[in-house]
Amino acid sequence: MGNLIRGVRFFYLLWGGMLVGTLTINNRIRLPDPVWHWPWLAQLFYTVWGRGLLLGIAAAMSLAALVEVWELVDLILARFFHDKDH
């Protein structure tokens, strides 16, 4: 069950990081309606600093996906080789 959760988390992080990064680079960001209750916050995401913040979030999600798949492969290989010895 733990491998399944790690696999889903990996795909979620990878997909989310790629989506946020692609939308930010192509300047196709669409904010949800509740954010527009604070216009200064909504306009922040359309500035250079806001786009940099979103790119940083995308990079962090992609890096987290890399760490997650690293741990998943390590866990699978450890189980495979441990069972192979017996």
Backbone as numpy.savetxt, mean C-alpha at the origin, in Angstrom:
# Nx Ny Nz CAx CAy CAz Cx Cy Cz
-4.27 -20.42 7.93 -5.09 -19.23 7.93 -4.23 -17.97 7.93
-3.09 -18.04 8.62 -2.20 -16.89 8.68 -1.61 -16.53 7.33
-1.33 -17.57 6.51 -0.79 -17.31 5.18 -1.82 -16.61 4.30
-3.07 -16.99 4.45 -4.13 -16.37 3.67 -4.28 -14.89 4.02
-4.23 -14.59 5.30 -4.35 -13.20 5.74 -3.15 -12.39 5.25
-1.96 -12.97 5.35 -0.76 -12.27 4.85 -0.83 -12.06 3.34
-1.35 -13.03 2.62 -1.48 -12.89 1.17 -2.45 -11.80 0.79
-3.58 -11.74 1.48 -4.57 -10.69 1.21 -4.00 -9.33 1.56
-3.30 -9.25 2.68 -2.70 -7.97 3.08 -1.64 -7.53 2.08
-0.86 -8.48 1.55 0.13 -8.15 0.54 -0.53 -7.56 -0.70
-1.57 -8.23 -1.22 -2.22 -7.72 -2.41 -2.91 -6.39 -2.17
-3.49 -6.19 -0.98 -4.12 -4.92 -0.66 -3.08 -3.80 -0.64
-1.95 -4.02 0.01 -0.92 -3.00 0.08 -0.31 -2.71 -1.29
-0.06 -3.75 -2.06 0.51 -3.56 -3.39 -0.46 -2.82 -4.29
-1.72 -3.24 -4.30 -2.72 -2.60 -5.15 -2.94 -1.15 -4.71
-3.05 -0.92 -3.42 -3.28 0.43 -2.92 -2.12 1.36 -3.21
-0.90 0.88 -3.01 0.27 1.71 -3.31 0.37 2.06 -4.78
0.10 1.08 -5.63 0.15 1.34 -7.07 -0.96 2.29 -7.50
-2.15 2.13 -6.93 -3.28 2.99 -7.29 -3.03 4.43 -6.86
-2.65 4.63 -5.61 -2.41 5.99 -5.12 -1.26 6.64 -5.89
-0.21 5.90 -6.13 0.92 6.44 -6.88 0.55 6.82 -8.30
-0.18 5.95 -8.98 -0.58 6.23 -10.36 -1.53 7.42 -10.44
-2.51 7.48 -9.55 -3.44 8.60 -9.55 -2.73 9.92 -9.25
-1.75 9.87 -8.36 -1.03 11.09 -8.01 -0.14 11.56 -9.16
0.58 10.63 -9.76 1.47 11.01 -10.86 0.68 11.56 -12.04
-0.46 10.95 -12.34 -1.27 11.40 -13.47 -2.21 12.55 -13.12
-2.15 13.03 -11.88 -2.96 14.16 -11.40 -4.46 13.89 -11.58
-4.89 12.71 -11.20 -6.30 12.33 -11.31 -6.87 12.01 -9.92
-6.49 12.80 -8.95 -6.92 12.59 -7.57 -8.36 13.08 -7.42
-9.21 12.25 -6.80 -10.57 12.65 -6.49 -10.78 12.37 -5.01
-11.07 13.43 -4.27 -11.24 13.29 -2.83 -12.70 12.99 -2.49
-12.94 12.24 -1.42 -14.32 11.97 -1.01 -15.01 13.25 -0.54
-16.32 13.26 -0.60 -17.10 14.46 -0.25 -16.89 14.96 1.18
-16.75 14.09 2.21 -16.55 14.63 3.56 -15.29 15.47 3.72
-14.28 15.24 2.89 -13.05 16.04 2.99 -13.32 17.49 2.61
-14.30 17.73 1.76 -14.58 19.09 1.29 -15.28 19.95 2.35
-15.58 19.37 3.51 -16.09 20.20 4.61 -14.99 21.11 5.15
-13.75 20.74 4.93 -12.60 21.56 5.28 -11.88 21.91 3.98
-12.25 23.03 3.34 -11.68 23.35 2.02 -10.16 23.48 2.04
-9.59 23.96 3.14 -8.14 24.11 3.19 -7.45 22.76 3.12
-8.07 21.74 3.73 -7.49 20.40 3.70 -7.63 19.79 2.31
-8.77 19.99 1.69 -8.99 19.44 0.34 -8.05 20.09 -0.66
-7.84 21.39 -0.55 -6.95 22.07 -1.49 -5.49 21.71 -1.25
-5.17 21.28 -0.04 -3.80 20.87 0.26 -3.38 19.69 -0.61
-4.31 18.77 -0.88 -3.97 17.59 -1.67 -3.73 17.91 -3.14
-4.13 19.10 -3.58 -3.91 19.48 -4.97 -2.68 20.37 -5.15
-1.93 20.59 -4.09 -0.68 21.35 -4.19 0.48 20.38 -4.38
1.65 20.94 -4.61 2.85 20.12 -4.77 3.14 19.34 -3.48
2.95 19.97 -2.33 3.20 19.29 -1.06 2.22 18.16 -0.83
0.98 18.36 -1.20 -0.02 17.31 -1.05 0.25 16.12 -1.95
0.65 16.41 -3.19 0.99 15.32 -4.10 2.23 14.57 -3.60
3.18 15.30 -3.04 4.35 14.65 -2.45 3.97 13.76 -1.27
3.03 14.24 -0.46 2.54 13.44 0.66 1.87 12.16 0.16
1.05 12.28 -0.87 0.38 11.09 -1.42 1.38 10.13 -2.05
2.40 10.66 -2.72 3.44 9.79 -3.27 4.22 9.08 -2.16
4.43 9.78 -1.04 5.08 9.15 0.11 4.24 8.04 0.70
2.94 8.25 0.77 2.04 7.20 1.26 2.07 6.01 0.31
2.07 6.27 -0.99 2.14 5.19 -1.98 3.45 4.42 -1.85
4.55 5.13 -1.65 5.84 4.45 -1.50 5.86 3.62 -0.22
5.29 4.15 0.86 5.25 3.40 2.11 4.40 2.13 1.97
3.28 2.22 1.25 2.44 1.04 1.05 3.16 0.01 0.19
3.87 0.46 -0.83 4.61 -0.48 -1.68 5.74 -1.15 -0.92
6.42 -0.38 -0.07 7.48 -0.96 0.75 6.91 -1.95 1.76
5.76 -1.63 2.33 5.11 -2.55 3.26 4.69 -3.83 2.54
4.26 -3.72 1.29 3.92 -4.91 0.51 5.16 -5.76 0.27
6.29 -5.12 0.02 7.53 -5.87 -0.18 7.93 -6.61 1.09
7.83 -5.97 2.23 8.15 -6.62 3.50 7.17 -7.76 3.77
5.90 -7.54 3.44 4.89 -8.57 3.67 5.15 -9.81 2.83
5.49 -9.63 1.56 5.76 -10.79 0.71 7.06 -11.47 1.12
8.01 -10.70 1.62 9.26 -11.28 2.12 8.97 -12.22 3.28
8.17 -11.76 4.23 7.82 -12.58 5.39 6.97 -13.78 4.99
6.09 -13.59 4.02 5.25 -14.69 3.56 6.08 -15.79 2.90
6.99 -15.42 2.03 7.85 -16.41 1.38 8.75 -17.08 2.41
9.27 -16.32 3.36 10.10 -16.89 4.41 9.32 -17.92 5.22
8.09 -17.60 5.56 7.25 -18.52 6.34 6.95 -19.79 5.54
6.63 -19.63 4.27 6.33 -20.80 3.43 7.56 -21.68 3.26
8.71 -21.06 2.99 9.93 -21.84 2.82 10.36 -22.53 4.12
10.19 -21.85 5.24 10.54 -22.46 6.52 9.67 -23.68 6.79
8.39 -23.58 6.50 7.50 -24.72 6.70 7.84 -25.85 5.73
8.16 -25.53 4.49 8.47 -26.54 3.50 9.73 -27.30 3.87
10.78 -26.57 4.20 12.05 -27.25 4.52 12.01 -27.93 5.88
11.23 -27.42 6.79 11.11 -28.08 8.10 10.38 -29.40 7.94
9.34 -29.42 7.15 8.60 -30.66 6.92 9.39 -31.64 6.07
10.26 -31.13 5.23 11.06 -31.99 4.36 12.08 -32.80 5.16
12.58 -32.23 6.26 13.58 -32.91 7.08 12.99 -34.12 7.82
11.72 -34.08 8.15 11.12 -35.17 8.94 10.69 -36.26 8.07
